[in-house]
Amino acid sequence: MIEDDARTHILPHQHKLGGVIHALHDLMRVYGYIHEEHLPIVADVFNNSVAEVRGLVSFYEDFKTHIPAHTTIRVCQAEACQAVGSRQLTKELETFYRTELGHRGKDVELEAVYCLGLCASGPAIQFNDRLIAKASIEKLRVPG
C-alpha cells in the first residue's frame, strides 16, 4: 500500500530540523516524483495542512509532481551562462529534441535552471544527474 511504504520514508525525518523538506526529498529519491497521495501523509506526520505541504512542493522546482521523462535536461539561464551562449544552446536543444524549454517532449524534458555552480565554465547543463560544463549540442549527441 502506498501509504505504508511512503510512511517508512517519511517517519525517519519527523523530528529533524527541516524534516518536511528531507522527507519530500526522500519521496523524490524513491518514487521519482511526489504523488498526490503523498501530500496528506506528509501533512499528517508533520502536523501540517495538505495546503502547506502542497505549497512547499510547488515552491521548490526540484520537487516534481509527475512521472519524470526518461531524460531531463536542465539548461542554465543565468547571466554568466547567457553571456557564453546558453540562449543559443537552448534553441539548439529545442530543435534537436523537438520540444520547448519548460515542456516535455516524447522522452525528454527541457527545464530552465538559474545556477548549476559552473559559472566560470558555461554554458552549463545538467543531463539527468550529470553536470556538463562548456555544454554544446555536440556533447549531447555523443553518448558518454
N, C-alpha and C positions, 0 to 999 in steps of 0.2 A: 504494500500500500504506500502511495506517495507520501502520506503524512508521516508515517513511522520512519520511513527512510530519510525524509527531509529533517525530521527532528534529530536524528542521530548526528547530522552535520551542523545543526544549529545550536543544540544544547551546550557543546563544549565552549561556546563563546558567551554564554548567558551572563557571566559575572565579569567579563573583561571590559576595560575601558574601550569604548567604540565597538562593542560586541556586535551590534546590529550590522555594521559595515563588514566586520570579519565574517559573520555568518552569511551575508549576501555573497561575499567573495567565494566562500566555500561552496555555496549552491551553484555559482557560476562554474567553478572548477569541476564539480561533479556532474552537473547536468548540461553544461554548455550555455545555459541561459536561466533566467529566473521565471519560472512558470507562475501563472496567475494563482494557482493553488498554493504556492509557497507563501504568498503575502499574508494570509490570515494566520499561518503557522508561526511565521516570524513575529507578527504582531502579538500573538498570544504569549510566546516565550519571553518577549521583552516588555510586555505590558504596554504596548503602543497600539494606536489605532491602525487599521489597514491603510487608511489615507496617509498616515505619517510614513509608513513603510513604502507605499507606492510613491510618495514624494521623494524619498531617498533614491529609489530605483530610477525614477525618471530624471532626477537631477544629475546623477553621475553617468557620463557617457559610456563608461566601461561595463555598466550593467545592461545586459540585453534581455528583452522580454519575448524574443522569438528564437526559434532554432537558427543557429548561425549558418551562414553559407559555408560551403566546403572550403573556400578561400576568402579571407578577409584581408584587404589591403588598406592600410591607413596611411594617408599621404599628408605630410606636414604642410600646413598652410601658413605658418608663422613668417614674419617678415624676413628673417635670415634665410629661410629656405626659398621664399619667393624671389629674393634677390639673386639666387643662383639657379632659378629655373623650375620651381615646383609647380607653377601655373601651367607651363608648357608640358611638364611631365603628367600633370593631371589630365590635360586634354588628350595626350597620347594614350594614357591608361583607359580613359573613357572610350576612345575609338577602338583600341585593341580588345577590350573586354565587353564592348557593346552595352555599356551601362553608364550612368552618370554618378558623379560624386554625391554621396548621401543616399544612393539607391542600391538595390540588389539586382544583379543580372541572373543568368541561369545558374551559375555555380560560384559567382564572385560578388562580393560586396565591397564597394569603394566607400571609405569613410574619410572625413577630414579630421585632422588632429592638429593641435596648435603647439606642440613641442614634443619631440622624442628624445631630447637631450643630445642631439648630434648637430648642434647649430654651426659648428665650425666645419662640418663635413656634409653640408646639404647639397642637393635636396635629399631629405631623409624620408624613408617609408618603413612601415612595419608590415611585413608579409607574413601573415599568421603570427607566429611568435618570434620571427626572425627580424632583427633590425638591419636595415641596409643603408649605409652611408653613400653619398655621391650616387644616388639611385638614378637609374636610366631604364628606359623601356627594354633596352638590350639586355640588361642584367636580369630582367624578369623573364625574358624569352628563353634563357638558357637555364635548365634545371641545375640545382645545387647552389 
